[in-house]
């Protein structure tokens, strides 16, 4: 009887340990949510791995290649991040960054609609004042949506 009880207790403790491991993994995954954090994870991991590996490389030529990579890779990642931030900053926000995911969709669709309208308006035969008024109205609509988002956060 004692063996059966200890076997059940062992299974329960293993189940608890497995659920703790899954919770820890979920915490790590949920901690890396934004693109900036993702870039930091890649840059940090490459630096840590490089630091651990460099002392074991005997060939000075290979060491030079690895050290060059360790210098260039984080700079490349950072440059790429700022390029995306400057050109397509809307892709850096996901639905989970908004309190109401419908706001994310609405804002994204409005921005896409604005770009389409802006291109059509600039190509049209309207005079410049009409174009400016029309684009100003579209910008006002987007600003209202952004104000709505700011109130939630």
ChimeraX attribute file (.defattr): number of C-alpha atoms within 10 A of each C-alpha:
attribute: neighborCount
match mode: 1-to-1
recipient: residues
	/A:1	6
	/A:2	6
	/A:3	8
	/A:4	9
	/A:5	10
	/A:6	11
	/A:7	12
	/A:8	11
	/A:9	12
	/A:10	12
	/A:11	12
	/A:12	12
	/A:13	12
	/A:14	12
	/A:15	12
	/A:16	12
	/A:17	12
	/A:18	12
	/A:19	12
	/A:20	12
	/A:21	12
	/A:22	12
	/A:23	12
	/A:24	12
	/A:25	12
	/A:26	11
	/A:27	11
	/A:28	11
	/A:29	10
	/A:30	10
	/A:31	11
	/A:32	14
	/A:33	14
	/A:34	14
	/A:35	14
	/A:36	14
	/A:37	12
	/A:38	13
	/A:39	17
	/A:40	15
	/A:41	13
	/A:42	14
	/A:43	19
	/A:44	13
	/A:45	12
	/A:46	17
	/A:47	18
	/A:48	12
	/A:49	11
	/A:50	16
	/A:51	14
	/A:52	10
	/A:53	12
	/A:54	15
	/A:55	9
	/A:56	9
	/A:57	12
	/A:58	9
	/A:59	8
	/A:60	10
	/A:61	10
	/A:62	12
	/A:63	17
	/A:64	13
	/A:65	10
	/A:66	17
	/A:67	15
	/A:68	11
	/A:69	16
	/A:70	18
	/A:71	13
	/A:72	11
	/A:73	15
	/A:74	18
	/A:75	13
	/A:76	13
	/A:77	16
	/A:78	15
	/A:79	12
	/A:80	13
	/A:81	16
	/A:82	14
	/A:83	12
	/A:84	14
	/A:85	13
	/A:86	10
	/A:87	9
	/A:88	10
	/A:89	12
	/A:90	14
	/A:91	11
	/A:92	13
	/A:93	14
	/A:94	14
	/A:95	12
	/A:96	11
	/A:97	13
	/A:98	16
	/A:99	13
	/A:100	12
	/A:101	13
	/A:102	11
	/A:103	16
	/A:104	21
	/A:105	14
	/A:106	13
	/A:107	20
	/A:108	16
	/A:109	13
	/A:110	17
	/A:111	17
	/A:112	12
	/A:113	12
	/A:114	18
	/A:115	14
	/A:116	11
	/A:117	15
	/A:118	17
	/A:119	10
	/A:120	12
	/A:121	18
	/A:122	14
	/A:123	10
	/A:124	11
	/A:125	10
	/A:126	11
	/A:127	10
	/A:128	12
	/A:129	9
	/A:130	12
	/A:131	17
	/A:132	15
	/A:133	11
	/A:134	14
	/A:135	18
	/A:136	12
	/A:137	12
	/A:138	18
	/A:139	15
	/A:140	11
	/A:141	15
	/A:142	19
	/A:143	13
	/A:144	12
	/A:145	16
	/A:146	14
	/A:147	10
	/A:148	12
	/A:149	16
	/A:150	11
	/A:151	7
	/A:152	9
	/A:153	8
